[in-house]
Amino acid sequence: MARPSGADGILDGRGVATADFDGDGRLDLAINNNNSQPTFYMNRLTAGNWMRLELVGDSGNRDAVGAKIRLTVADKTLTRWVEAGSGYAAQSAFPVHFGLGSAEWIDNVEITWPSGESVQITGADLGINRMVRIEESGGMSVAATEVVATESDSAGG
Amino acid sequence: MTTRQKVSWLIICPILLLIILVPWALHGLAEKDQEHAQFYNTGKTINGFLSSYCKGFEAAVVDGDPTKLTAFYSDRYRTPDRGRWVWGPETMESGAAVSHRRLEGEQEYTVAELSAETQDYLDSFAGLDRNWCKIDLIETIELEQSAVLTVKLIADGRDLAGRFFQDRNFVRWHLVNEATPGEAYVWKIVRDEPVEGVRVAGERTGLVEMNPTDLGIDFRHQRDARLDMKQFRDDLKFGVIQHASGGISAADYDQDGRPDLLFLDGQQIRLYRNVETTVEGAVRFTDVTSEAGLNGIGQTHVGLFADFDNDGDRDLFLGRYLAPNKLLENDGRGVFADVSAEMGVDVTVPSTSATLLDFDRDGFLDIYLAVNGHAFEALPRLPFFAQNGRPNRLFRNNSGEGFVDVTEASGVGDVGWSLAVASADVDGDGWTDLAVANDFGRKNLYRNNRDGSFSEIAKEAGVLDFSGGMGLTFGDFDDDGWVDMYTSNINSNQRWFGEDMTVGQYIRNVVRTRWIFTDFLEYFQLYRLVGNDWVELGQQIGEGNSLFKNSGGGEGQIAFEELKDSHTGRAGWGWSVNFFDVDNDTDLDLYAANGWISNTPGTDL
């Protein structure tokens, strides 16, 4: 899929990190290339809806590394983990990103914190196409940063 | 027998056997060397043939002339019941048009039929940008006479509708050397069997490559000058490691909601703060290396941001290659202070990669460090099972007040030439486990015993994955709730070095140099891991990336299954690999540095 999408650079790629650098709800790629300048791929794919969760630990480590998130959307449960360091000498952005396809709402999110405690959040409290910061101590807030909805982009997807 | 006696016999028996075998083996060496030379020349000239074919392909597209390709076929070319290789219908997947080639009919093929088919294929090109021709699999070789091998023919072209496409054609060739004995080799294809062909086409508007300088990033990776092989240094044994550096971090170090970028390299690491994003999707970075206090730091392979002392800001760990590792504490305003020495992480080892985890669940993040071999002291001994690297290290975070090296007590001091590590809870027990990718070796999977120690279970879990391991990542791509694993490995077309004949030559060298005595322990370990299958390792090494599905073994068990047909193996020379949902369709996709593999709903990758 690299060539039709455009991500088929021929440099000597090493570490690869994914993050939504431009805040448009689609994960972009940054690649450190040995002995060369880095490569950036800004994601302009016709993409579906999305949800991004930034977890703040309290009883466990503050970055919530090791936390498990199970998100149920359109009869499907997606499982992701907070991690720091994988691939090859690479660290992607902390917030856990979920694509939602054409779904307009999330049914449910279950977070299992590194301590083992788990919490359920109903989708209605989260919305979609935004980053939500969830604190283990009980707080939850839509990210203070400007989060750009991708409705116009997602019309086809 | 006592255990001690048993152990003695385990060692004495093979040595006795060797004393008997060595003179016999030496006797046959000269003859075998001759055979190996023939083998080498066969391989070399077939590679030459393939490279000429590749140039012929380019000429054939440019001139629209199939004879530029049929010239590589013998006049005797004939494939009974072959059928015509045509394009199937196009389907859309992740914004790209995908079509597969299929065989139609059962007619016998001679050069005439092949020429017509080739003409049709060439007509589907409006242009060709690049093409590659590689050996995918060697099936049989008759020295200097014939060979059967599968080749992969990759072409980046543009189609008549102006779209950009990539073709990946796999064909089995039956090659015959048509030269008269004693003359230079003349390889020709006498029979061919199409295996698989796929074209993916798109507008190249999905992932748009940006010039880094337009985003405010003027970083250019530079290698570590100490490891420069061009300047002859007597004491530099493994200078190739110079090419390995190039870590990256996209963590939001200042927690303003915008991901920042840290680039690691041999000369000077650079930190860029993401300062502006606009509704139009523009992004602007600014170099904050100096104001963040990161000047003068080179020789760094990996950098990871995390809040190591749980004080609310993200600190920075740097894993450096034969330079003291560093821990830099964030003062809460994005300025970092070097606390390496008092925190006890300033060890000097050949660090290559790292992962963070709270292995003892005390609420503080620990550091697991991948450590390679020492470039100034050693070369990897045993190309497929090198055990003379420096041990990986596990540093336990003592409540944010300091780190303690618990490598020995935890049992995770992998002595392979480690290049990558990752952490995940593979058995779902709530305790994070560890995995290691070793160059010139195998994967290690360390299961967390929940008492500060780990057990190495790669063999039982089915993830030994012998190869030149370079990257490793976890993610649940099949949405069954269990974390799966994807590894990046060398995918080499130079399989000549891995086939039986070469393994034979290797063994002869081992006998000759008496390596068998110095490396006996490694051979013994290897035998315990793979038994008599070890001679097949040569074939496994070089197969490329591997995708392992975790089905959830239940309490006390971990079972991964390698998905051989997932189309994720041939990603080139793999380094970093990532699972992420690129098109927000809910499925995890894979990006492999030098490859791209998408996951379509309801199918395997």
Interface residues (C-beta under 8 A of the other chain):
Chain A: M1 A2 R3 P4 S5 G6 A7 D8 G9 I10 D12 G13 R14 G15 V16 A17 T18 A19 D20 F21 D22 G23 D24 G25 R26 L27 L29 A30 I31 N32 N33 N34 N35 S36 Q37 P38 T39 F40 Y41 M42 N43 R44 L45 T46 A47 G48 N49 W50 G57 S59 G60 N61 R62 D63 V65 G66 K68 R70 V73 A74 K76 T77 L78 T79 R80 W81 E83 A84 G85 S86 G87 Y88 A89 A90 Q91 S92 A93 F94 H97 F98 G99 L100 G101 T112 P114 S115 G116 M131 A143 A144 T145 E146 V148 T150 S154 G157
Chain B: E93 S94 G95 A96 A97 R130 D156 R163 F164 F165 Q166 V200 A201 G202 E203 R204 T205 G206 L207 V208 E209 M210 N211 P212 T213 L215 I217 F219 R220 H221 Q222 R223 H243 A244 S245 G246 G247 I248 S249 A250 A251 D252 D256 G257 R258 P259 L261 F263 L264 D265 N274 T277 T278 V279 G281 A282 V283 H301 V302 G303 L304 F305 A306 D307 N310 G312 R314 G319 T352 S353 A354 T355 L356 L357 D358 R361 G363 F364 L365 L419 A420 V421 A422 S423 A424 D425 G430 T432 M470 G471 L472 T473 F474 G475 D476 D479 G481 V483 S488 W575 S576 V577 N578 F580 D581 V582 D583 N584 D585 T586 D587 D589 Y591 A593 N594 G595 W596 I597 S598
